[in-house]
Amino acid sequence: MKRKISKVLIASICLNAIMLLMLCGVAYYKREGIKRRIEKLFSHEVVSEKNLKQFNKEPYEFSNGCIETGNEERIKILFLGNSLTYTGVPEEEPDKERRGLTSTSKEKDYAHQLMKMLNEKKKIDIDYSVLNISTFERTFKDTAFDYSQLEKCVAKNPDYLIVQIGENISNEDMINYSEELEKQYAQLLANFPNSIKIICIPFWPDKNKQNVITKIAVDNNVYLVDLSHLGNGIDKKNYASSYRKYKQPGVGEHPGDYGMRNIANNLFTVINCTMK
């Protein structure tokens, strides 16, 4: 009886070992497919460069405005950004006023949520300008920033400069022309010698962009706000697709009202430390 049990046990162990080896072989053979499936479960696919080219078609769009609630102190803020900051809106949005792409209203984009925080918590009125400079993102290696566009801005000499760009810089340009980007970005920042300057790491994570823009912040002695943890897919509520479906590819990966609020919160933490 013992001999039979031992033979059955040995046979079972051998079969299990053979099955394990076969499974390991299959897993190794299909490792890339398995890896992609796992990544889809735990991450979010970043909007493609092809889809990004659909946005920001009007060069150097801008808007001026003010927030006045009767406070004695007043500051100027200039926002330089891309579709996250100021552009036209998708057809699914009933309110067609230009703003951050997938916020449900102008008041819900990150720039206006940030200014509302500053107005209410710091008791200051604000003159502001928002300018879409995605053209600079896409052509920096060939063309310098068009400083004449700033003449249209009421906040062309701002107390605070906030630069939110990088999403539209192609991977190829970031790898091959990073030194030119550093040079052009530095010249852009140098145009505001009297401003408190804050630059952002892009919303969608990218190792090369994170490293280069961090270096730009260090080299130019400016504040840095990292937005990439908001767009990495851990909290999917940051994406507009979490509450609305869009026909146009790539739109849903932009920050919705919740994501815009988190961008504003991250920027506020820095500005708050610079104010009395």
C-alpha positions in Angstrom: 0.0 0.0 0.0 2.8 2.4 1.0 4.6 1.5 -2.2 1.5 2.3 -4.3 1.0 5.7 -2.5 4.7 6.7 -3.1 4.4 5.8 -6.8 1.3 7.9 -7.1 2.9 10.8 -5.3 6.0 10.6 -7.4 3.9 10.4 -10.6 1.8 13.4 -9.4 5.0 15.5 -8.7 6.4 14.6 -12.1 3.2 15.6 -13.9 3.0 18.8 -12.0 6.6 19.7 -12.8 6.0 19.0 -16.4 2.9 21.1 -16.5 4.7 23.9 -14.7 7.6 23.8 -17.2 5.0 23.9 -20.1 3.3 26.9 -18.5 6.6 28.7 -18.0 7.4 28.0 -21.7 4.1 29.4 -22.9 4.4 32.4 -20.6 7.9 33.1 -21.9 6.8 32.8 -25.5 3.9 35.2 -24.9 5.6 37.4 -22.4 5.1 40.6 -24.4 1.4 40.1 -24.8 1.1 39.3 -21.1 3.1 42.3 -20.2 0.8 44.6 -22.3 -2.3 43.1 -20.6 -0.9 43.7 -17.2 0.1 47.2 -18.1 -3.5 47.9 -19.3 -4.8 46.8 -15.9 -2.6 49.0 -13.8 -1.9 52.0 -16.1 -3.5 54.3 -18.6 -2.5 54.5 -22.2 -1.2 58.0 -22.9 -2.9 60.0 -25.7 -0.9 59.3 -28.9 1.1 62.0 -30.8 -1.2 61.5 -33.8 -4.2 62.4 -31.7 -2.5 65.3 -30.1 -2.0 66.9 -33.5 -5.8 67.3 -33.7 -5.8 69.9 -30.9 -4.5 73.5 -30.7 -5.0 74.2 -34.4 -5.3 78.0 -33.9 -1.9 79.4 -33.2 -1.4 81.6 -30.1 -5.0 81.8 -29.0 -5.4 84.0 -26.0 -7.8 85.5 -23.5 -7.7 88.4 -21.0 -9.8 88.9 -17.9 -9.9 89.9 -14.3 -11.3 88.6 -11.0 -12.5 91.5 -8.8 -14.1 91.2 -5.4 -13.0 94.5 -3.9 -9.7 93.5 -2.4 -7.0 96.0 -1.8 -4.2 93.8 -3.1 -4.0 93.0 -6.9 -1.7 90.8 -8.9 -1.2 89.9 -12.5 -0.9 86.2 -13.7 0.2 85.1 -17.1 -0.6 81.5 -18.1 1.3 80.1 -21.1 0.0 76.6 -22.0 -1.6 74.4 -24.5 -5.0 72.7 -24.8 -5.0 71.9 -21.1 -4.9 75.7 -20.5 -6.9 77.4 -23.3 -8.5 76.2 -26.6 -11.8 75.3 -28.2 -13.9 72.6 -26.7 -15.2 69.2 -28.0 -18.6 69.0 -29.7 -19.9 67.0 -26.7 -19.6 70.1 -24.4 -22.8 72.2 -24.6 -20.9 75.3 -23.4 -18.7 76.4 -26.3 -16.7 79.1 -24.5 -13.0 78.6 -25.0 -11.1 77.3 -22.0 -9.1 74.3 -20.8 -10.1 71.5 -23.3 -12.3 69.2 -21.3 -13.4 71.3 -18.3 -17.2 71.6 -18.3 -17.0 75.4 -18.1 -14.4 78.1 -18.1 -14.7 78.4 -14.3 -13.8 74.7 -14.0 -10.5 74.7 -15.9 -7.3 74.7 -13.8 -6.4 78.4 -14.4 -9.8 79.7 -13.2 -10.0 77.2 -10.3 -6.5 78.3 -9.2 -7.4 82.0 -9.4 -10.6 81.4 -7.4 -8.5 79.8 -4.7 -6.1 82.7 -4.7 -8.9 85.3 -4.6 -10.8 83.6 -1.8 -7.9 82.3 0.4 -5.3 85.1 -0.1 -7.8 88.0 -0.5 -6.4 89.3 -3.7 -7.9 90.5 -7.0 -6.3 89.3 -10.3 -5.7 90.5 -13.8 -4.9 87.6 -16.0 -4.0 86.5 -19.5 -4.0 82.9 -20.8 -2.1 82.2 -24.0 -2.0 79.0 -26.0 1.7 78.5 -27.1 1.4 74.9 -28.4 3.0 76.3 -31.7 6.2 76.8 -29.6 6.0 73.2 -28.4 5.8 71.9 -31.9 8.3 74.2 -33.6 10.9 75.2 -31.0 13.7 73.4 -32.9 13.1 75.6 -35.9 11.4 78.8 -34.7 11.9 80.9 -31.5 8.9 81.9 -29.4 6.9 84.7 -30.9 7.2 87.4 -28.3 5.0 89.8 -30.2 2.0 87.7 -29.1 2.6 88.9 -25.5 1.7 92.4 -26.6 -2.0 91.4 -26.6 -1.9 90.3 -23.0 -2.9 92.5 -20.2 -0.6 90.5 -17.9 2.4 90.7 -20.2 4.5 91.9 -17.2 3.1 89.5 -14.7 3.8 89.0 -11.0 3.4 85.3 -11.6 4.2 83.4 -14.8 2.9 79.8 -15.0 4.1 77.7 -18.0 2.2 74.4 -18.7 3.7 72.9 -21.8 5.4 69.7 -22.9 2.5 67.5 -23.8 2.8 68.4 -27.5 6.5 68.0 -27.8 7.1 64.8 -29.8 9.2 62.0 -28.4 11.6 62.4 -31.3 12.1 66.1 -30.7 12.5 65.6 -27.0 15.3 63.0 -27.6 17.1 64.7 -30.5 16.6 68.4 -29.7 16.6 68.5 -25.9 19.5 70.9 -25.8 17.6 73.3 -28.1 14.5 73.0 -26.0 16.6 73.9 -22.9 17.9 77.0 -24.7 14.6 78.2 -26.1 12.8 77.5 -22.8 15.5 79.5 -20.9 15.1 82.4 -23.3 11.3 82.4 -22.8 11.7 82.5 -19.0 14.4 85.2 -19.2 11.8 87.4 -20.8 10.1 87.7 -17.4 13.0 88.8 -15.1 10.7 90.3 -12.4 8.1 87.5 -12.3 7.9 84.6 -10.0 8.1 81.7 -12.4 6.5 78.3 -12.2 6.9 75.6 -14.9 5.2 72.3 -15.1 6.2 68.7 -15.9 3.6 67.4 -18.4 0.3 65.8 -17.3 1.1 62.6 -19.1 4.2 60.8 -17.8 7.2 60.6 -20.0 10.7 59.9 -18.6 12.6 62.1 -21.1 10.2 65.1 -20.6 10.3 64.8 -16.8 14.2 64.8 -16.8 14.6 67.6 -19.3 12.0 69.9 -17.8 13.4 69.3 -14.3 16.8 70.3 -15.6 15.3 73.5 -17.1 13.8 74.4 -13.7 17.1 73.8 -11.9 19.2 75.7 -14.5 16.9 78.7 -14.5 16.1 78.8 -10.8 12.4 78.6 -11.2 9.7 76.7 -9.3 8.7 73.3 -10.6 5.3 71.6 -10.3 5.0 67.9 -11.4 1.7 67.1 -13.0 2.7 63.6 -14.2 1.3 61.8 -11.1 -2.1 63.1 -12.0 -2.0 61.7 -15.6 -0.4 58.3 -14.9 -3.8 56.5 -14.6 -3.6 55.7 -10.8 -6.6 57.9 -10.2 -8.7 57.6 -13.4 -11.1 60.3 -12.1 -8.5 62.8 -13.3 -9.4 62.0 -16.9 -12.5 63.5 -18.6 -13.3 60.0 -19.9 -14.3 59.1 -16.3 -17.6 60.9 -16.7 -18.1 61.5 -20.4 -17.5 59.7 -23.7 -16.0 61.6 -26.5 -16.0 60.8 -30.2 -12.7 62.4 -31.0 -9.7 60.1 -30.0 -7.5 61.5 -27.3 -10.0 64.0 -25.8 -11.0 61.8 -22.9 -7.4 61.5 -21.7 -7.3 65.2 -21.0 -8.1 66.3 -17.4 -11.8 66.8 -16.6 -13.1 69.1 -13.8 -11.7 66.8 -11.1 -8.3 66.6 -12.8 -8.3 70.4 -13.4 -9.0 70.9 -9.7 -6.0 68.7 -8.8 -3.7 70.7 -11.2 -4.9 73.9 -9.5 -4.2 72.5 -6.1 -0.7 71.5 -7.0 0.0 75.0 -8.4 -1.6 76.6 -5.4 0.8 74.8 -3.0 3.7 76.6 -4.6 2.1 80.1 -5.0 0.9 79.9 -1.4 4.4 79.6 -0.1 5.6 82.7 -2.1 2.9 84.9 -0.6 2.7 86.5 2.8 
